[in-house]
Amino acid sequence: MKALRSHEVGGPETLTLDEVEVPMPGKGQLLVDVKACAINFPDTLIIRDMYQFKPPRPFSPGGEIAGVVEAVGEGVEGWQVGDKVLGGTGNGGLAEKVVMDAGRVFKIPEGVSFEQAASLLMTYGTTIHGLKDRGHIKEGDTVLVLGAAGGVGLSAVELAKAFGARVVAAVSTEAKGEVARKAGADEVVIYPRAPFDKDTSKELANAFKAACGPEGANIVYDIVGGDYSEPALRSIAWEGRFLVVGFPAGIAKMPLNLTLLKSCDIAGVFWGAFTAREPELYRAQVDELLTMLKEGRISPLVSETFPLERGGEAIAKLENREAVGKLVVTMD
């Protein structure tokens, strides 16, 4: 079988398409014939040894897949050859076949494509955990989403609307703003490219305040970081929740006096650790997402697909912040 692998520390251009042996499922495992693998921001980091986890080389990036069960390991119940499944791999998904623990896979609802199924877990999983467990979202809240046209951002727009919130989407271009509006955003703020001087930062904070309304944002969902975080924090409501989800623009240095003035919280959203520490709640949230997907209340936007040999291009496009929605690598 073929696998796109990292043999050395570096960018997407260092990945090579290798011929490797088909893995065999062990006790409690499934062998999945991969049909689609979604690309996520951790894929840009893990190949540069900049992610929290550093698998031994050579390895394939790719943290979430969808496919068909090809073989069932010893002791596995509830799954059979031919079942259509999705699941999180951590890494290893950019390969034609992958072995997964049976407890980490979920059945794909009828009528859902492999591309959409592969685009659900990491983005919508992160967001449902962030909004519910860390942000304590409730109906009528105002949610400010930074980076709202990417995969995680669009999941935040859709889920916040599904939970009854008003959504302000912050994006870098009008075209991305239109994508956010189609996903349900009530207001759009176009922000400039960082770095910001003091005046630009103040102007952006005022733009966020104007869009969020006089009470401010009850939840700030920050996927971007860098110079964008402080203006967003300045627009937060009394006792608001500022959720730290990611920082492709850099790690922000926040003025903590603002947390006192607004009596607000800054909370981290580490979905990967959450899934390991609270597996039952994780599975319940994925089941909730699958129900919402089946009912059409959420719909992952797959903007572009790539064959396996061009998987590095997909990672580079995401790394350069050129992606809208989800980029997916397909094996057929």
C-alpha positions as a LaTeX table, in Angstrom:
\begin{tabular}{lrrr}
\hline
Residue & $x$ (\AA) & $y$ (\AA) & $z$ (\AA) \\
\hline
Met1 & 0.00 & 0.00 & 0.00 \\
Lys2 & 1.00 & 3.64 & $-0.36$ \\
Ala3 & 1.57 & 6.13 & 2.45 \\
Leu4 & 2.68 & 9.77 & 2.48 \\
Arg5 & 5.39 & 9.89 & 5.14 \\
Ser6 & 7.72 & 12.21 & 7.00 \\
His7 & 11.32 & 10.97 & 7.18 \\
Glu8 & 12.90 & 14.21 & 8.40 \\
Val9 & 11.93 & 17.39 & 10.23 \\
Gly10 & 10.61 & 19.93 & 7.75 \\
Gly11 & 7.71 & 21.33 & 5.79 \\
Pro12 & 5.23 & 19.63 & 3.46 \\
Glu13 & 7.82 & 19.52 & 0.67 \\
Thr14 & 9.81 & 16.92 & 2.66 \\
Leu15 & 7.00 & 14.33 & 2.59 \\
Thr16 & 7.51 & 11.30 & 0.33 \\
Leu17 & 5.08 & 8.79 & $-1.15$ \\
Asp18 & 6.29 & 5.38 & 0.02 \\
Glu19 & 5.30 & 1.78 & $-0.62$ \\
Val20 & 4.83 & 0.10 & 2.77 \\
Glu21 & 3.45 & $-3.15$ & 4.16 \\
Val22 & $-0.22$ & $-3.40$ & 5.02 \\
Pro23 & $-0.59$ & $-3.29$ & 8.84 \\
Met24 & $-2.45$ & $-6.04$ & 10.65 \\
Pro25 & $-5.06$ & $-5.32$ & 13.32 \\
Gly26 & $-4.23$ & $-6.57$ & 16.79 \\
Lys27 & $-6.51$ & $-7.33$ & 19.70 \\
Gly28 & $-9.29$ & $-4.75$ & 19.93 \\
Gln29 & $-8.36$ & $-3.14$ & 16.62 \\
Leu30 & $-9.77$ & $-2.65$ & 13.12 \\
Leu31 & $-8.02$ & $-2.38$ & 9.78 \\
Val32 & $-9.67$ & 0.46 & 7.85 \\
Asp33 & $-9.42$ & 0.97 & 4.10 \\
Val34 & $-9.05$ & 4.75 & 4.09 \\
Lys35 & $-11.22$ & 6.66 & 1.61 \\
Ala36 & $-10.65$ & 10.22 & 2.86 \\
Cys37 & $-8.33$ & 12.00 & 5.28 \\
Ala38 & $-9.00$ & 15.59 & 6.34 \\
Ile39 & $-6.13$ & 18.04 & 6.80 \\
Asn40 & $-5.91$ & 20.01 & 10.04 \\
Phe41 & $-3.55$ & 22.56 & 11.56 \\
Pro42 & $-1.74$ & 19.95 & 13.72 \\
Asp43 & $-0.59$ & 18.32 & 10.46 \\
Thr44 & 1.41 & 21.45 & 9.68 \\
Leu45 & 3.09 & 21.26 & 13.10 \\
Ile46 & 3.70 & 17.55 & 13.59 \\
Ile47 & 5.97 & 17.23 & 10.54 \\
Arg48 & 8.11 & 20.10 & 11.90 \\
Asp49 & 8.32 & 18.54 & 15.40 \\
Met50 & 6.35 & 21.53 & 16.74 \\
Tyr51 & 3.28 & 19.63 & 17.98 \\
Gln52 & 2.61 & 18.32 & 21.50 \\
Phe53 & 3.15 & 14.75 & 20.26 \\
Lys54 & 6.24 & 13.68 & 18.30 \\
Pro55 & 5.77 & 10.22 & 16.77 \\
Pro56 & 8.89 & 8.28 & 15.77 \\
Arg57 & 9.86 & 8.59 & 12.11 \\
Pro58 & 8.98 & 7.62 & 9.52 \\
Phe59 & 5.31 & 8.43 & 10.09 \\
Ser60 & 2.33 & 9.70 & 8.13 \\
Pro61 & 0.52 & 12.87 & 9.20 \\
Gly62 & $-3.26$ & 12.92 & 9.04 \\
Gly63 & $-5.37$ & 12.97 & 12.20 \\
Glu64 & $-8.89$ & 12.04 & 11.07 \\
Ile65 & $-10.13$ & 9.62 & 8.44 \\
Ala66 & $-13.19$ & 7.97 & 6.98 \\
Gly67 & $-13.23$ & 4.60 & 5.28 \\
Val68 & $-14.43$ & 1.01 & 5.24 \\
Val69 & $-13.58$ & $-1.76$ & 7.72 \\
Glu70 & $-11.38$ & $-4.30$ & 5.94 \\
Ala71 & $-10.44$ & $-6.62$ & 8.81 \\
Val72 & $-11.54$ & $-7.10$ & 12.42 \\
Gly73 & $-9.05$ & $-7.92$ & 15.18 \\
Glu74 & $-9.45$ & $-10.37$ & 18.04 \\
Gly75 & $-12.05$ & $-9.51$ & 20.65 \\
Val76 & $-13.76$ & $-6.78$ & 18.64 \\
Glu77 & $-17.55$ & $-6.70$ & 18.91 \\
Gly78 & $-20.06$ & $-4.52$ & 17.12 \\
Trp79 & $-18.05$ & $-4.05$ & 13.94 \\
Gln80 & $-17.80$ & $-6.12$ & 10.80 \\
Val81 & $-16.06$ & $-6.04$ & 7.44 \\
Gly82 & $-17.74$ & $-3.51$ & 5.15 \\
Asp83 & $-18.88$ & $-1.08$ & 7.83 \\
Lys84 & $-18.38$ & 2.58 & 6.90 \\
Val85 & $-16.55$ & 4.36 & 9.71 \\
Leu86 & $-14.89$ & 7.61 & 10.71 \\
Gly87 & $-12.36$ & 8.12 & 13.42 \\
Gly88 & $-9.42$ & 10.01 & 14.86 \\
Thr89 & $-5.95$ & 8.62 & 14.28 \\
Gly90 & $-3.76$ & 11.29 & 15.87 \\
Asn91 & $-1.42$ & 10.68 & 12.96 \\
Gly92 & $-1.10$ & 8.04 & 10.24 \\
Gly93 & $-4.19$ & 8.96 & 8.24 \\
Leu94 & $-2.39$ & 9.86 & 5.00 \\
Ala95 & $-2.13$ & 6.21 & 4.01 \\
Glu96 & $-4.30$ & 3.82 & 2.03 \\
Lys97 & $-4.95$ & 1.66 & 5.10 \\
Val98 & $-4.65$ & 2.29 & 8.83 \\
Val99 & $-5.10$ & 0.28 & 12.01 \\
Met100 & $-7.33$ & 1.87 & 14.66 \\
Asp101 & $-8.61$ & 0.96 & 18.10 \\
Ala102 & $-12.22$ & $-0.16$ & 17.75 \\
Gly103 & $-13.26$ & 2.17 & 20.55 \\
Arg104 & $-12.07$ & 5.21 & 18.58 \\
Val105 & $-14.27$ & 4.77 & 15.51 \\
Phe106 & $-17.85$ & 5.75 & 14.78 \\
Lys107 & $-20.38$ & 4.68 & 12.18 \\
Ile108 & $-20.92$ & 7.07 & 9.28 \\
Pro109 & $-24.61$ & 8.07 & 9.00 \\
Glu110 & $-26.43$ & 7.03 & 5.86 \\
Gly111 & $-26.07$ & 9.53 & 3.02 \\
Val112 & $-22.95$ & 11.22 & 4.39 \\
Ser113 & $-19.93$ & 11.23 & 2.06 \\
Phe114 & $-16.51$ & 9.97 & 3.14 \\
Glu115 & $-15.13$ & 13.49 & 2.57 \\
Gln116 & $-17.64$ & 15.08 & 4.94 \\
Ala117 & $-17.33$ & 12.27 & 7.47 \\
Ala118 & $-13.56$ & 12.73 & 7.58 \\
Ser119 & $-14.08$ & 16.45 & 8.24 \\
Leu120 & $-16.16$ & 16.12 & 11.39 \\
Leu121 & $-14.19$ & 14.95 & 14.39 \\
Met122 & $-11.32$ & 17.35 & 14.92 \\
Thr123 & $-13.06$ & 20.58 & 13.94 \\
Tyr124 & $-16.60$ & 20.07 & 15.21 \\
Gly125 & $-15.33$ & 17.92 & 18.09 \\
Thr126 & $-13.03$ & 20.71 & 19.24 \\
Thr127 & $-15.82$ & 23.24 & 18.94 \\
Ile128 & $-18.61$ & 21.36 & 20.69 \\
His129 & $-16.22$ & 20.69 & 23.59 \\
Gly130 & $-15.06$ & 24.32 & 23.56 \\
Leu131 & $-18.48$ & 25.94 & 23.39 \\
Lys132 & $-20.25$ & 23.60 & 25.82 \\
Asp133 & $-17.64$ & 22.50 & 28.36 \\
Arg134 & $-15.30$ & 25.52 & 28.39 \\
Gly135 & $-17.55$ & 28.32 & 27.14 \\
His136 & $-20.82$ & 27.21 & 28.83 \\
Ile137 & $-22.77$ & 28.49 & 25.84 \\
Lys138 & $-26.44$ & 29.26 & 26.29 \\
Glu139 & $-29.24$ & 30.46 & 24.06 \\
Gly140 & $-29.04$ & 34.20 & 23.38 \\
Asp141 & $-25.28$ & 34.48 & 23.85 \\
Thr142 & $-23.20$ & 36.54 & 21.41 \\
Val143 & $-20.20$ & 34.58 & 20.10 \\
Leu144 & $-17.27$ & 36.26 & 18.35 \\
Val145 & $-15.40$ & 33.78 & 16.14 \\
Leu146 & $-11.90$ & 34.68 & 14.89 \\
Gly147 & $-10.74$ & 32.89 & 11.74 \\
Ala148 & $-14.37$ & 32.11 & 11.00 \\
Ala149 & $-13.94$ & 30.82 & 7.42 \\
Gly150 & $-11.58$ & 27.94 & 8.19 \\
Gly151 & $-12.65$ & 24.44 & 9.14 \\
Val152 & $-12.73$ & 25.07 & 12.91 \\
Gly153 & $-14.14$ & 28.57 & 12.42 \\
Leu154 & $-17.06$ & 27.42 & 10.31 \\
Ser155 & $-17.79$ & 24.66 & 12.81 \\
Ala156 & $-17.99$ & 27.37 & 15.49 \\
Val157 & $-20.37$ & 29.46 & 13.39 \\
Glu158 & $-22.65$ & 26.49 & 12.71 \\
Leu159 & $-22.65$ & 25.05 & 16.22 \\
Ala160 & $-23.08$ & 28.41 & 17.94 \\
Lys161 & $-26.12$ & 29.08 & 15.75 \\
Ala162 & $-27.45$ & 25.58 & 16.44 \\
Phe163 & $-27.17$ & 26.31 & 20.18 \\
Gly164 & $-29.19$ & 29.52 & 19.77 \\
Ala165 & $-26.42$ & 32.12 & 19.84 \\
Arg166 & $-25.86$ & 35.25 & 17.79 \\
Val167 & $-22.60$ & 34.95 & 15.82 \\
Val168 & $-20.10$ & 37.61 & 14.79 \\
Ala169 & $-17.62$ & 36.18 & 12.29 \\
Ala170 & $-14.18$ & 37.78 & 11.99 \\
Val171 & $-12.28$ & 37.02 & 8.76 \\
Ser172 & $-9.51$ & 38.46 & 6.58 \\
Thr173 & $-11.41$ & 39.01 & 3.30 \\
Glu174 & $-14.90$ & 39.81 & 2.08 \\
Ala175 & $-14.98$ & 36.50 & 0.17 \\
Lys176 & $-14.36$ & 34.63 & 3.42 \\
Gly177 & $-17.01$ & 36.79 & 5.05 \\
Glu178 & $-19.54$ & 35.59 & 2.50 \\
Val179 & $-18.65$ & 31.98 & 3.32 \\
Ala180 & $-19.24$ & 32.71 & 7.02 \\
Arg181 & $-22.58$ & 34.38 & 6.23 \\
Lys182 & $-23.71$ & 31.31 & 4.28 \\
Ala183 & $-22.84$ & 29.21 & 7.33 \\
Gly184 & $-25.16$ & 31.37 & 9.43 \\
Ala185 & $-23.10$ & 34.29 & 10.77 \\
Asp186 & $-25.23$ & 37.29 & 11.77 \\
Glu187 & $-22.45$ & 39.88 & 11.46 \\
Val188 & $-19.04$ & 39.92 & 9.74 \\
Val189 & $-15.92$ & 41.91 & 10.65 \\
Ile190 & $-13.07$ & 42.09 & 8.14 \\
Tyr191 & $-9.75$ & 42.43 & 9.92 \\
Pro192 & $-6.43$ & 43.59 & 8.40 \\
Arg193 & $-3.28$ & 41.51 & 8.14 \\
Ala194 & $-1.06$ & 41.58 & 11.24 \\
Pro195 & 1.23 & 42.89 & 12.68 \\
Phe196 & $-0.79$ & 45.74 & 14.17 \\
Asp197 & 0.38 & 49.03 & 15.59 \\
Lys198 & $-1.43$ & 50.48 & 18.61 \\
Asp199 & $-3.91$ & 52.48 & 16.49 \\
Thr200 & $-4.82$ & 49.49 & 14.28 \\
Ser201 & $-5.34$ & 47.31 & 17.33 \\
Lys202 & $-7.66$ & 49.93 & 18.84 \\
Glu203 & $-9.60$ & 50.29 & 15.58 \\
Leu204 & $-10.12$ & 46.53 & 15.39 \\
Ala205 & $-11.27$ & 46.41 & 19.02 \\
Asn206 & $-13.82$ & 49.13 & 18.21 \\
Ala207 & $-15.00$ & 47.19 & 15.15 \\
Phe208 & $-15.48$ & 44.07 & 17.27 \\
Lys209 & $-17.38$ & 46.07 & 19.92 \\
Ala210 & $-19.65$ & 47.64 & 17.31 \\
Ala211 & $-20.49$ & 44.24 & 15.78 \\
Cys212 & $-21.00$ & 42.48 & 19.13 \\
Gly213 & $-23.28$ & 45.18 & 20.52 \\
Pro214 & $-23.28$ & 47.20 & 23.73 \\
Glu215 & $-23.01$ & 44.19 & 26.05 \\
Gly216 & $-20.05$ & 42.68 & 24.16 \\
Ala217 & $-19.26$ & 39.07 & 23.26 \\
Asn218 & $-20.27$ & 36.49 & 25.84 \\
Ile219 & $-17.84$ & 34.06 & 24.19 \\
Val220 & $-14.75$ & 34.79 & 22.12 \\
Tyr221 & $-13.66$ & 31.74 & 20.11 \\
Asp222 & $-10.04$ & 32.49 & 19.23 \\
Ile223 & $-8.52$ & 30.18 & 16.63 \\
Val224 & $-6.00$ & 32.76 & 15.40 \\
Gly225 & $-4.02$ & 34.26 & 18.30 \\
Gly226 & $-1.23$ & 36.79 & 17.77 \\
Asp227 & $-2.18$ & 40.45 & 17.43 \\
Tyr228 & $-5.85$ & 39.53 & 16.94 \\
Ser229 & $-6.42$ & 38.27 & 20.49 \\
Glu230 & $-6.18$ & 41.49 & 22.50 \\
Pro231 & $-8.69$ & 43.47 & 20.38 \\
Ala232 & $-11.10$ & 40.55 & 20.73 \\
Leu233 & $-10.61$ & 40.42 & 24.50 \\
Arg234 & $-11.39$ & 44.15 & 24.66 \\
Ser235 & $-14.80$ & 43.43 & 23.13 \\
Ile236 & $-15.76$ & 40.75 & 25.65 \\
Ala237 & $-18.86$ & 41.04 & 27.86 \\
Trp238 & $-18.98$ & 41.18 & 31.63 \\
Glu239 & $-18.17$ & 37.66 & 32.88 \\
Gly240 & $-17.47$ & 36.57 & 29.31 \\
Arg241 & $-15.43$ & 33.50 & 28.34 \\
Phe242 & $-12.38$ & 33.87 & 26.09 \\
Leu243 & $-11.57$ & 30.46 & 24.56 \\
Val244 & $-7.99$ & 29.82 & 23.42 \\
Val245 & $-8.27$ & 27.27 & 20.59 \\
Gly246 & $-5.16$ & 27.85 & 18.45 \\
Phe247 & $-2.56$ & 30.41 & 17.47 \\
Pro248 & $-1.36$ & 30.19 & 13.84 \\
Ala249 & $-0.69$ & 33.96 & 14.04 \\
Gly250 & 1.46 & 33.50 & 17.16 \\
Ile251 & 0.97 & 33.19 & 20.91 \\
Ala252 & $-0.66$ & 36.34 & 22.24 \\
Lys253 & 0.60 & 38.27 & 25.27 \\
Met254 & $-2.62$ & 39.30 & 26.96 \\
Pro255 & $-2.99$ & 42.31 & 29.32 \\
Leu256 & $-4.45$ & 40.54 & 32.35 \\
Asn257 & $-5.87$ & 43.77 & 33.75 \\
Leu258 & $-8.63$ & 43.35 & 31.17 \\
Thr259 & $-9.76$ & 40.12 & 32.83 \\
Leu260 & $-10.21$ & 42.04 & 36.07 \\
Leu261 & $-12.06$ & 44.95 & 34.43 \\
Lys262 & $-14.49$ & 42.58 & 32.65 \\
Ser263 & $-14.49$ & 39.89 & 35.35 \\
Cys264 & $-13.97$ & 37.47 & 32.47 \\
Asp265 & $-12.31$ & 34.08 & 32.08 \\
Ile266 & $-9.59$ & 32.93 & 29.69 \\
Ala267 & $-9.93$ & 29.20 & 29.12 \\
Gly268 & $-7.87$ & 26.78 & 27.07 \\
Val269 & $-9.49$ & 24.26 & 24.72 \\
Phe270 & $-7.26$ & 21.16 & 24.38 \\
Trp271 & $-9.59$ & 18.73 & 22.65 \\
Gly272 & $-7.02$ & 15.97 & 22.16 \\
Ala273 & $-6.31$ & 15.66 & 25.87 \\
Phe274 & $-10.03$ & 15.93 & 26.64 \\
Thr275 & $-10.84$ & 12.90 & 24.44 \\
Ala276 & $-8.29$ & 10.80 & 26.35 \\
Arg277 & $-9.26$ & 12.03 & 29.83 \\
Glu278 & $-13.05$ & 11.91 & 29.38 \\
Pro279 & $-13.76$ & 9.23 & 26.76 \\
Glu280 & $-17.43$ & 8.75 & 27.68 \\
Leu281 & $-18.24$ & 12.47 & 27.34 \\
Tyr282 & $-16.21$ & 12.58 & 24.13 \\
Arg283 & $-18.24$ & 9.74 & 22.59 \\
Ala284 & $-21.50$ & 11.34 & 23.72 \\
Gln285 & $-20.51$ & 14.59 & 22.03 \\
Val286 & $-19.56$ & 12.81 & 18.80 \\
Asp287 & $-22.93$ & 11.02 & 18.86 \\
Glu288 & $-24.59$ & 14.43 & 19.24 \\
Leu289 & $-22.60$ & 15.75 & 16.28 \\
Leu290 & $-23.53$ & 12.74 & 14.14 \\
Thr291 & $-27.21$ & 13.31 & 14.93 \\
Met292 & $-26.88$ & 16.98 & 14.00 \\
Leu293 & $-25.08$ & 16.00 & 10.78 \\
Lys294 & $-27.77$ & 13.49 & 9.86 \\
Glu295 & $-30.49$ & 16.09 & 10.54 \\
Gly296 & $-28.70$ & 18.69 & 8.40 \\
Arg297 & $-28.14$ & 21.11 & 11.31 \\
Ile298 & $-24.41$ & 21.10 & 10.55 \\
Ser299 & $-22.67$ & 20.46 & 7.23 \\
Pro300 & $-18.86$ & 20.46 & 6.94 \\
Leu301 & $-17.74$ & 22.53 & 3.95 \\
Val302 & $-15.19$ & 20.54 & 1.90 \\
Ser303 & $-13.76$ & 23.19 & $-0.39$ \\
Glu304 & $-11.09$ & 21.12 & $-2.16$ \\
Thr305 & $-9.85$ & 17.54 & $-2.45$ \\
Phe306 & $-6.36$ & 16.25 & $-3.28$ \\
Pro307 & $-5.04$ & 12.81 & $-4.26$ \\
Leu308 & $-2.64$ & 11.15 & $-1.82$ \\
Glu309 & 0.46 & 12.05 & $-3.81$ \\
Arg310 & $-0.48$ & 15.73 & $-3.49$ \\
Gly311 & $-1.23$ & 15.61 & 0.22 \\
Gly312 & 1.74 & 17.87 & 0.90 \\
Glu313 & 0.10 & 20.58 & $-1.22$ \\
Ala314 & $-3.01$ & 20.41 & 0.98 \\
Ile315 & $-0.91$ & 20.80 & 4.13 \\
Ala316 & 0.98 & 23.74 & 2.58 \\
Lys317 & $-2.27$ & 25.47 & 1.59 \\
Leu318 & $-3.59$ & 25.18 & 5.13 \\
Glu319 & $-0.26$ & 26.30 & 6.59 \\
Asn320 & $-0.33$ & 29.42 & 4.39 \\
Arg321 & $-3.85$ & 30.24 & 5.69 \\
Glu322 & $-5.28$ & 29.97 & 2.18 \\
Ala323 & $-7.90$ & 27.35 & 2.99 \\
Val324 & $-11.62$ & 27.94 & 3.23 \\
Gly325 & $-13.51$ & 25.21 & 5.05 \\
Lys326 & $-11.87$ & 21.78 & 4.96 \\
Leu327 & $-9.18$ & 20.37 & 2.66 \\
Val328 & $-9.43$ & 16.61 & 2.21 \\
Val329 & $-7.09$ & 14.01 & 0.74 \\
Thr330 & $-8.86$ & 11.16 & $-1.04$ \\
Met331 & $-7.40$ & 7.72 & $-1.78$ \\
Asp332 & $-9.49$ & 6.76 & $-4.86$ \\
\hline
\end{tabular}
